[in-house]
Amino acid sequence: MRIATAPVNWNNFDLAGWRPAVPFPDILDRMADAGYRDTEYDRSFGTDTGALLEAARHRNMRYIGAYKWFDFLEESSFLSNLEQIDTELQLLSTIGCRHLIVADRLRPHRVARAGAIP
């Protein structure tokens, strides 16, 4: 069994000032040191597919998923957001990543209730 991790466990860019960010590819070292061999791809890793693949190969790791915020309610940006997903899907496919999780972007009323739902 392989158990995966996510970059958000080291870098949470949704929480400004949470703690100093761990840069790529050092974050993969931390993941590997913790025993993980699979991880989500994160936009902070960059888009150089050769570098991404080499960094993962060097650590015997795989990119298995990615997480993307998407604004489902803003009509003016909906089509451009879809185009961004198409571009991201091409990158993910190239690095062997098979899963993309798409979630509605954070909104103040959702953040206010985070962790409070029974």
N, C-alpha and C positions, 0 to 999 in steps of 0.2 A: 504494500500500500504506500502510495506517495501522498503526502499532505502538503498542501500549498499555503503560501502566505500572500500578503498584499503589501505593497509599498506604504500604504497608509499607516501601517504599524510602526514605521520609522519616520515617515514624512507625512504630515497632514497639512496640505496647503490650504485646506478650507478653514483652518484655525490659525489665523495670522499670529506669529510670535510664539507658537506652541513650544517649539524648541528648535535649535539649529538643525537645518536640513542635512541629511546624509547624501552626498553627491553620488551620481552614477559614475563608475561601476562599484564604488565602495559599498553601496547599499546591498549589492548582490553578495559581497563578502560577508556582510553581517547576517544576511539570510542563510547563506550556506553554513556559517559558523553555528547558527541556531538549529541546523539540521534540516532545513528546507531544501528541496530540489526543484520545486515548481513555484512560480510566482505570477502575479498579474503584471502586465506591462503598464508602465505609467508614463504620461507625457513628459515628465521630467527626465526620463531616460534618453530622450532625443529621438531622432528619426533616421539615423544612419544605420540601415539594416545590417550592414557588414559588421559594424562595431557592436551592435546589439547581439547578433548571433555569436560573434567571437567571445564576448564577455560571458554569455550564458554557457557556451561550450567549455570555456576555460574552467568553469565552476561546476560542470556537470548539471546544469540547470536548464529548465524549459520555461518559456512564457506560455501560460495556458489560458489566460483571460485578460480582459481589460475592462475598466469601468469608465463610463462617460456620462457626464451631466448633459442633459438636453432640455431645452425650454419648449415644452409641448404647448404652451399657452400663447406665446408671442408670435402672432401671425407674420409680422414683418421679417422675422429672422428664421422662420421655419425651414424654408427651402435652402438657405445657406447652411443651416445646421445639418440638413440631410447631406449636402455636398461634403461637409467636413467629415461626416461619418463614412461616406464612400471612400474618402482619402485615407481615413484611419483604418478601414477594413482592408485596404490594399496593403498597408504597412503590416498589420497584424497577420495577414495571410502569409506574407513573405517571411516573417519570423516564426511561423509555425503555430501561432496563437489562434485557437479555434473558437473562443467564446468572447462575446462582447455583451456586457451588461449595460443597459441604457436606463437611466433614471431621471425623472423630472428634477430640474435644478432645485437647489435649496431656496426656500422662500421663508421670510421671517416667521410666519405663523407655524411652519413645520419645525424650524429650529427651536422655537420657544417650547414645543412639546416633546422634543427629542429626549428619549430616556424616561419619559413620564407616562408612556402608554402601557397599561397592565397587560 
